[in-house]
Amino acid sequence: MPARERARRELRELCRFENGSPFRPEDWADAGVPIIRIQNLNGSKEFNFFAGDIERHVLINDGDLLFSWSGNRGTSFGPFQWRGHVGVLNQHIFKLHVTQGVDGNWLFQALRHLTPKIEMDAHGASGLVHIKKSELEKYLLLTPPLPEQRRIAEILDTLDRTIESTQRIIDKLQATRQGLLHDLLTRGLDEHGQLRDPESNPEQFKETELGRLPRSWMVDYLNQDVYFQEGPGLREWQFRETGLPFLNIRCLEDGFIDKSKAHCISIEEANSSYSHFFLDAGDFVMSSSGTLGRISEVRQPDLPLMLNTSVIRFRPRKASLNSRFLWWVLQSTLFFEQITRESQGSAQANFGPSHLDKVRVALPDLPEQQRIAASLDSFTQTYKAEQNRLAKLQALKRGLMDDLLTGRVRVPVTAEEAVAPPAAPAPVAQQDAHSTIPFDRAPLAPVVNFRAAPGASSVAQADWVAQARTLAARQQPAPYSPEALDRAVAQLAALSVEPEGILQVPDMLRQAGVRFVLLQHPKGSKTSGAAFWLDDACRAEPVVALSMRYPLVDVFWFNLFHELGHIRHGHAAVLGEVLEPGSYRGDDAAESEANAYAREALIPDAVWQPYLESGNHSSRGLRAFARQVGRHHATVAGRLGHDLRDFPRFNSRELRPSVSTEVFERLVLRLGGSV
């Protein structure tokens, strides 16, 4: 059939479904081959074993496609790719034998996209559902030619790896949060911002009612430093459809107030009887019954608002108590251990002012409170940034699956890919329960979201990044080290004065352990560059990819050093960046950090600022300054255009020339023809 023809094909044409064996408890053994059950598909490492004769059809190897045909919607029902040791397949799971001419990774992604529809049609209650083999085989998939299947799978797999890497970071941050909170509230931060060490410096600590604490801290009753108040206990007959809203536990959501879940009391009654329960901006409110410890901050837009029973408000009594420090104290194990101890014996889990009167708190001086609170706030911002990034990645993945797997958007296939022989399926990266992420307890740098410029095609961007990853994987650089990268950047900055200095980029970065890819951007991607890691978790195999979207000399060097800045600062994957000429300022911390790195690498601010203020910005003046600092005059012209907000003045071909076609062609040859 024609190279780009697509057809709707039943699943029975794309693969053969084979059920596992019904292993009974009497078949289980203490050792042998693990039996793969539904819970193991979701990451459980607890296995039963089989020591008997193994039938070949139930033998499962790493990378095999499976389909759980009986399970819970959204979790244990649907397609899986086995990532583990050899095992034998239990019943209720199909093994998929992929038909020749079908890419296994594409089929896996297509089945994931199809699964919500299968779940809707499946038998069973709202939770646990099942489907028959004969029914499953009849579902239709729009099937593109094999080369296009591979490209689709490559794009979606790239996103999967980024999503899984982000989820691992979130899991690590979540696991670290309580430990960090406990350390900061019992060891503190000295005047240099360092965590005190009771093992190395025991003389800096003392024993107190709350355990070992820094010697300079004091222990006080909570009620001496904190004002707290419980709500009045309004009755249902007082509720009104409109009026003044009052809190209940359901209103406390992830640090914020959800007023849509609040009831109301008449304004007249509130003003006459309950005005002393009116909340103020900056109050902290916490659930004190049922689900204990849900805490939110009252903000100005939440007002007017008042307390009710089962919710307690807190605020500092004294100027010597930092409000943000109190916020973290109220979420600490030291606080809740005391609350739990004081409220034991109650029929229902709850606490009130009488219990809080007995709680003690550990208080450093105000400057140290501020340091501790700032550190914890920064950590939380990082955690929330990762959560937001994950949500955006997942939304992008859903959109790409809809576009690519329904045929709404076609992906380009080169002539070489169209005739390439079938390749062994590349397994989709799955989370390894034993993998670790390098992490210390200092707040991590903010990460950058996968994003597109207005009008950019997310499919084209993802396609560009997938191609860049493939090309980078073929390279064999030296081991990466930040120190080697620093040396390479200094040498490349010096070479940037020469038109042919660009030719040294691949070799110098290769020696520093960085893979460099030059790849023409596909139509609609609006992509200038990318910085990412082939090994998302360990971050030891960095990649920098540039397009030729803006082939100006100064833009090439700035984009290169910008992407290297992301690598040097250890930022998470920065995919499909759009850097317009002169866009030296970022819209978040990581972008600003990468921009600052590029500026400093090309012309340090200590040298640049005096020249900028001199006003000697004529063609002759900027060329003289370029010779003085050993940089190409285009670098000076581009930076002047940006800093003075006057690009037209410095935008002539003489001042900002393009990289010659000849130099680009020679660079491509040095990269093995990677464009």
N, C-alpha and C positions, 0 to 999 in steps of 0.2 A: 504494500500500500504506500501512498505518498509519504515522504519523510515527516510531514507535520500533521498527518491525519490522526484524529482521536476517535475513540469508539467507546460506547457504554458496554461494559462487559460484566457478567455475573462473577461473583467471588469464586464460584466453582471453576471458572476458567483461569483465574489468576493464582489459585493455590488449592491444595488439597488439605482438608481438615481431618486430623486423626486424634481420637480421644485417648486420654490417659487410662491407666489401669486402676481398678477399685481396690487399692491396698487396704486390707483390714488390719485392725489392731494386732491380731495374731501374726501378721506378716512383718510387723515392726521388729527391729533389732537394735542393739546398742551401738553397733558399728556396721559399716558397709557403705553403700551408695546412698546419698541423701534423697529422700522422697520430696519432690517439689509440689507443695500444696499452695492453695490460694494465698494464705498469709505470707508465704515466702516471696510471692510476686510483689508484695508491697514492702519488702525490705526486712521481714523477720528473719533472724539468723538461727531460730530454733527449728531444728529438723528432726524428723523421725528417719530411720535408716532401714534399708532393705539389703539383706545378705544372700538372697536366693539367686536363681538364674534370671538374668535380665533379658526381656524380650526387646529386640532391636527397636521396635516402633515407639517404645516409651523412653528411649534414651535421649537425654537432652544435653546439648553442648552450649558453651558460651556463645551468645549471639543469636540463638534460635528464636524464631517468632512463635509466640503463644497467644492463645485467645481464651480468656476465662469466660465460659458461657453460662456460669451460675455464680452470681455474686451481688454485691451492693452497688447500686447506681453511683457513678462518679468516683468509686474507689477501687473495688476489686472485680468489677465487670469490664470486659473489653480486652484490647490488645496489650501485650507486654513483650519486651525483648529481654530474654533471660541474660542476666549479667552475673555469672557465678561459675562454680565448678560443675563438672559433669554430674548429672542426677537422673532420676527416673521420674516420669510424670504421673501425678495422681489424677483421678477422675475429676470431672467438671472442668477440665482444661484441655483445649485442643492444641496440638502441635501443627504448625502450618508448613507444608512442603510447597515452596514457592515455584511456580511454573517458570520454565526457561523463557527468557525474554522479558521477565518482570524483575524490577529492582526491589530487593527486600526492604530496604530502608524507605523507599517511596510507599510501598504497600503498608508498612507500619504506620507512617504518617497519615495515609489515606484512611486506614481503619480507625485511627484515633479521631479523625474528623467525622467519620461516619457513625461512631459509637453512640452519640446522643440520640440519633434517629433509631438505632437498633434498640436502645434502652426504652424508648417510648413504645415500641412495638412488642417488647418482650413480655413474657408471662410473669405473673407474680404480683406481690403487694408493692407499695410505694418504695420500699427499701430494697429487699432481696428480690432479684428477678432472674429469669433464665430464658434461654432460647434453644430451639432444636437445631441440629445440624442442617436438616433439610430446609429450614427457614433461613438460616444464615447464608447458605450457599446462593440464594436467589437475589441477594442485594446487589445493586448495580454500582459500579464505579466508573467515572469518566477516566479512561486510560489513555494517556499520551504515549508517544513512541518512547522506547527505552532511553535514548539520550536525554530527552526532556524529563523523564522520571528521575534520572540521576541528578540533574540540575536542581529540580524541585527538592529532592531529598537533601542535597548539599546545603541549600539555603535554609531549610527548616532545621536541619541538624545543627548548623552554626548558631541559630537562635537558641536551640535547646541547650547547647553547651553553655551559652552565656546565662540563660535562665538558671540552670543547675548550679553554676558557679556562684551566682548571686544568692541563691537559696542557701548554699553552704555557708556563705559569709553571714547571712542573717541568723542561721542556726548557731554559728559560733558566737556572734554578738549576744544572742539571747542567753546562751549558756554562760557567758562571761559576766553578764550584767550584775547579778546578785553578788558575785565574788568581788567585783570592782566596787560596788556600793558598800559592802561590808569593810573592805580594806580602807577605803577613803574615810569612812565614818568611825574607824577604830585606830587608824594609823596616821591619817591626815597627810597634808602636803606641806613641806617646809617652805621657807621663804624663797627657795630656788625652784619651787614647783615639783620637788621630788618626793616620792612616797617614802615615809620613814620606815626603817627596817629594825624591828625589835630584836632580831637575832644578832645583827652586826653592831647595833648601838642600844643595848639594853638600858643604859643609863638615861636614855631619853624617854623612858616609859615608867609608869607606876601602876600598881594594882588598885582597882576601884571596885565599887559595887557592880559596875557593868563590865568588869574584866580589865585586862591590861589596856591602858590608854596613854597617849602622850602626856608627859609630865606637866606641860603648860596648860592642859585642858582642865576644865572644871566639870563636875557632875552636879546637876540641879534637877529639882522636880519640874516636870513639864509645865505645871500650872503657874510657876513663877515667871516663866518667859513666854508662854503661849496662852492666848485667850481661846477657849473652845466653848461651844454651845450646841446643845441638841435641839431639834425641832419640837413643835408643840403637840403633835399627835392629833391632827385634824381628822374628823369623822366624815364618813361618806355623805351624810346628809348635808354637809357644808359645801360639797363640791358644786361648782357651777361650770357651765359651758364656756363662759367668758369671764374675764376679771383679771385678778393678779395671779400668775402661775406660781405654783410651789413644787419643790423638788420631791422626787421619789428615787429609789435606787436605780430604776431603769433609765433615768436621765443621765447617769454618770457613764460616759463612753470615752475610753481611751484618753483621759486627760481633759476632755471637753464636756460641755453641757449640751444635751439634746433636749431642747424645750418642747419638741413635738410630742414627747412622751409625758409631759407634765399635765396635771390637772390644775384647775383654777379655784380660787375663792373670791367672793365678791370684794370689790375694792373698798367698799364702805366697811365691811367687817374686818378686812386686813388692816386698814388704817386705824380703826378704833381699838382692836384687841391684839393685833399681832405685829405692830410696826417694829418692835424690838427684835423680830426674827427676819427682818429684811436684810438681804445679803448685799455685800459691797464688792466692787471689782477688786480682785486680788485675794479674796477669801479662797481657802481650800476647803472643799466639802468631801466627806468620806462616808461610805456606807458603814453602818455600825450594827447591822442585823442581817441574818441570812448570809449573803455573800459578802464577807467582811473585806474591808480594805480597798474597795473600788474608789478611786480618788480622781477628782477633777478640779480645775481652777475656774473660778467665776471671772468672766471677762465683761467689759463694759457693754457689748452688744447683748449679753444675756439678761441684763437688767430691764425692768424691775423683776425681782425674783425673791422668794422667801423659802425658809426651811420648813421641813415637816419631820415627823418622827422617823427614826432609823437612818437619819443623815445628820452628821455633826460637822460644824464648820470650825476652822482653825485659822488664826492669824497671829503674827508676832505681837507681844505686848510692848516690847522694848526695841529701841533703835539698834541695840547691840546684837539683835538676832536678824540675820539675813533671811529674807522671805524664801528665796530659792533653796537655801540650806535647809530650812524647815520642810519644804516640799519633799526633799530627799530623805530627811529623818523619818517622816511619816510613812515612807515606803520601805524602811529598813527592817531587817530581821530583829535587830535590837528592840525596836518599837513593838513589833508584833509578838515577840516572845513574851514580853511583859504583859501585853494585853491579854494574850491567851492564858497566862498564868493567873492573872488577877480575876479573869471572868470564868474560871473553871467552876463547874457545878451548876451552871445555868442549863435549863432544859433545852434552850435554843442558843446557838452561837450568836452572841451579841455583846456589846460593851457600851458603856455610857460615861458620863462625867465622873461618876464615883470611881470607876476603874482608872480613868485617865489621871485622876488626882494622885494615884500611887505610882505613876510612870516616871522614870528618870530619863534624862537626856544628857549626852556628852557634848560639851560646847567648847570649841576652840575660840580664839579671838576673832573679831569680825573680818580682818583681812584673810585669815585662813578659811573661814566659812565661805567667803567669796571665791577663793581659789578652788575649793572643793566643789562648790555648786557649778562653777563655770566648766570644770572638767566633766562633771556628770551631764550637764546640759549639752556639751559638745558631743559626748558619746551618744546621747539620745538622738541628736540631730543626724549623726552618722547612721544610726540604726533606722531612723525613719526615712532617710534618704535612700537607703538600700531597699526598704519596703516599697517606697514609691517607685523606685527604679524597677523592681520586680513586677509591680502591677502594670507599668507601662510596657515592659517586655512581653508580659503575658497577653496584654491587649494587642500588641503588634503581632505576636505569633498567631492569635486568633484571626486577625485580619488577613495575614499572609496565607494562612491555611484556606480561608474562604476564597481568596483571590486565585491561588495557584491550583488548588485541588478541585475547584469547580470549573476551571477553564476560563474564568473571567479575565485573567491576565496570563499571557504566555511568557515563558522565559526564553531568552535567546540561546541557541545551540550553535556552536561553531562547526565548520565542516569537519574538523578533526574529531570532535566529540561525536558527530553523527555517524562516523564509520569506526569509532573505537570499539574494540572487543569488550564483551561483558567483563566487569570487574567484580571481585569478591565483595559482598556487601560490607560496608564499613559500619560497625556497631555504633548506635547512638550512645553518647556518653550518659551513664547513669551515676547517681550519687553512690559513692563508696562509703559505707558506714564507718570504715576505719581510716578514711583519708583525713588529713589535717591541713589546716590553713595557717601559714605563718601569721602570728598575731601577738602583739604585746598589749598591755593594758593602757597604753597611751591612746587617746582618741585617734581613730583612723581618718585619713584625708577623705573629704567628700568625694563621691563618685559622680561620673557623668552619665546621663541617660542616653540610650540609643534614640536618636532624634533625626528628623528631616527638616530641611528648610521649607518655607511655604512653597507649595507646588511640587515638592520633590516626591519621587516615587519610592515608597518604602520597599517595594519589590526590587527595584533597580539597585537601591542601596544594599539590600541584603545580598543580592546576587554579586555585586562588586566585592563585598567583604568575603563571601564564600570563595570566590576566585582567588582573592589575595591570600586567604588561608591555605588554599591548595598549593599555590606557587611557593609560599613561604616554607611549607612543610618539606619541600624538595631540597632546601638549602641545608648546609652543614656548617654552621658557624662555630667559633670557639665558645667555650663556656662563658655565660654572661656574668659580668660583675659591674656594679655601679662605678667603681674606680676606673675600670677600662673604658666605660662609656664617657666618663668625664674627660679622659685623655683624648678620646676620639673626637669629642665635641670641640675641644680647644683646637685641635689640629684642623678640623673641617672649617671652623670659623676663620682661621687664618687663610685657608685655601679658597674661601669664598670670594676673595678679591679677583681671582683669575676666572675667566669664562669657562675654562676646562677643569676647574676645581671640582665641579659636580661629578666628574668621572671617577673621583676617588671615594665617593660616598659608599658604594657597595663593599669595597675591600676594607675600609676603615671600620665600618659598622660590623662587618663579619668578624673582624679581629676582636671587637668589643663584645661579641656574643649576640648582636642584634641582627635579625633578618630584615633585609630591605627589599621592598617590592615596588616596582613602578608599573602601574596598571591604568590603562585608559578608562575613564569613567563611562559607564553606559548611559545612553540617552535617558534623561529624566532623573538621574540620581542626584545631581547637584553635589557630588561628593568631591572633596579635596584631599582627604586623607583619613587614616585610621591608625590607632595604636592599640594593640591587643596582645594577648599571651596565648601561645599554642597550648600551654599547660595552664589552664585557668586557675587551678587551685594553688600550685606552688609558685607561679610567676617567676620561672627561671628561663623561659624561652620567649623573649619579647620579639614582636614584629612591628615594623613601621612600614606603612604602605602610603604612597602618594599617587595621585592621578595627575594628568596633564591638563586639568581644566583651565588653569591660569598659568601659562608657561613663562611668566615674567621672572627675571632673575631674582629680584628681592622676595617675591611671593614663594618661589621654590625654597629658598633658604629659610624663610620664616616658618613656612609650613613644616619643613623637615625638623627644625629645632623645637617647634611647638609639639609635634608628636613625640619627639625624643624626651621632651619635658614630662609628658604623661608617663613614659616608661621610667624615667629617672626618679620620679616621685612615687612610683608604685601604684598609680591610679588603676582602677578597674577598667575593663575594656571600654575604649572610646571608639565607637564604630560609626563609620559613615559621616565623619564630621564635615560641616560646611564652613569653610573659612573663606569669606569673600576677601578680595584684595584690601588690605588695610584693617582687617577686623582683628585688632590686637587686644581688645578687651573682651573677656569672657563674661558669661551671664551666671556663672556659679564659681565656687571656690576652686575646683579643679581646673576649670578653663583659665581662670585668672592666674593660677599658679603656673600652668603650662605657657601662657603668654609671657609672664614675667621671666620664665626660664629662657624663652627664645630671645627676648629683648636683651637680657643680660649676656647671653652667649654671643650675640652678634655685636652689640655695642653696649658695654656696661653703663648703667645710669650715671655713675660717678663721672664718666667721661662725656656722656651725652648731654646731661643737663646744662653744663656751662656753655656748650656749643649752641644748644637750643636757645638759651637766653641771650646769646651774643648777637643774634639777628643777622649774622653773616650767611644768608641762605640763598645767595645768588648761585647760578650754575657754577661759576668759578669757585665761590666760597665752599659749596658743598663738596666739590671734587677735591679741593685742597684738604678739607677735613677728612674725606674718605682716605686719601693717601696717608694722612697723619695717623689714622687708627688702623690702617691696613685692611680696609674693607672695600667692597665694590661700591662705586658711587650710587648704584641703584638701591642698595640697602639704605643709604643715607636719604636719598630722595623719597623712597617709600615711607620711611619713618617720619620725615618732615611733613609729608602730605597728611599722615595720620594725626600727628601730635598738633599740627597747626590747623587741622580740619580744612585743608585746602589742597585736595588732590589735583584739581585741574592745573594748578600752578606747577606741579612737579611731575606731571603725567606724560611728558613728551617721550617719544621713542628713544631720544638721545639720553634722557635721564633715567628712564625705566625700560631698558631693552628687554626683549624676550630671550630665553635660552634658544640658541640656534637649533634648527632641525638636525644639523649634522651632529651636534653634541648629544642631543637626545637619542639619535640613532646609535651612536657609539656607546652611550650608557646602556641602551637596551641590549646591545651585543654583550657587554660585560655582565649583564644579568642573565645571559643565556636566552635572550629573546623573550622576556617575560611579559612584554606589553601585549 
